[in-house]
Amino acid sequence: MKMPKLRIDEHEAKIPIIQGGMSIGISLAGLASAVAKLGAIGVIGASGIGMLEPDEAGNFKEMEKKALTREIRKAKKMTDGIIGVNIMVALTDCEDLIMISVDEGVDFVFIGAGLLLRIPKALPPDRLGEIATKFVPIVSSARAMKIIFKYWAKNYNYIPDAVVVEGPLAGGHLGFKKEQINNPGYTLEKILSDVVNAIKPFEQQFSKNIPIIAAGGIYTGEDIYKVMQLGAHGVQMATRFVATHECDASIEFKEAYIKCKKEDIVTINSPVGMPGRAIRNQFLKDVSMGIRKPFKCPWKCLKTCEFRKVQYCIALALTNAQKGNLEEGFAFAGADAYRVDKIISVKELIENLLKEYEEAAYT
């Protein structure tokens, strides 16, 4: 049995895998286009990529817009496959980045780190279905999904075109309270089941199939098979794509994954008020002991960040790590990052996942 295709509105991916959008330059045009070329969905992480621009003393907001525009255009030149952009609701310039993505004609905008209720004012609220770019919220509960879908149904007479359900084993910022992360009541399987049931009334109301994408802790083809048996139409994977030749991060960043052990994967308190999963290093050890890492905030990029009170700038720390300077930063990673043991190509990774899926289906 082969992996089924993933159809979201008029877009059909031959392989039902969405490469998770990893911000601060981990997944840019290089990785996204490589994934899309092979028939899966490649995603550019929009958040914080302005920090990678040469003139870091300039207008950060304009640098962010410039960088995203460039990466989208670059990806679209490199492939005619399906390209998406991942954007955080928590960003101060969230609306600007959404509009750039729409104007540049990306296929999907994946929206996480908050609930996308009000759409940008520049979008026609009564004609959302006519926009080429499709919107996919990332949620961590059926409750969050219903809040978004009810709001859109009431105010726009339209609902998102798919939904990503992310469990607590994901990397980066997590949509859970710290005490929920290891609670058996909040596993991906449990949340996925809840969303499968909760989404049915919306499908009936709008006579529309809404694909459900499972994410967070999906590592093998067997994992893909299992969640698809539970009702998922596809999966989103990020950690596996870091240790690929095409990933846009530095070799030092990738090696942090290869070298880490299970006990190095930790949950941290992010300066933005959310728990996050990362690879423990000296930087994070210093922070855990209360040592402050001085910084100058270029602009308040996250709505919830109290930059005058926090120990360090997370955008700067992640930018340093992306560039290979892990002494002044750290790497976000999923719960299974310690299982990564070598750098391979995107092609080899996807071929391995397809093979593992078929073996799981056969047995």
Secondary structure, DSSP 8 states (H G I E B T S, - for coil): -----EEETTEEESS-EEE---TTTTSSHHHHHHHHHTTSEEEEE-TTGGGGSS-TTS-HHHHHHHHHHHHHHHHHHH-SSEEEEEEETTBTTHHHHHHHHHHTT-SEEEEESS---S--TTS-TT-GGG-SSEEEEEESSHHHHHHHHHHHHHHHS---S-EEEE-TT-SEE-SS-GGGTT-GGG-HHHHHHHHHHHHHHHHHHHT----EEEESS--SHHHHHHHHHTT-SEEEE-HHHHTBTT-SS-HHHHHHHHH--GGGEEEEE-TTSSEEEEE--HHHHHHHTT-------SS--BTT--TTTSSS-HHHHHHHHHHT-GGG---B--TTGGG--S-B-HHHHHHHHHHHHHHHHH-
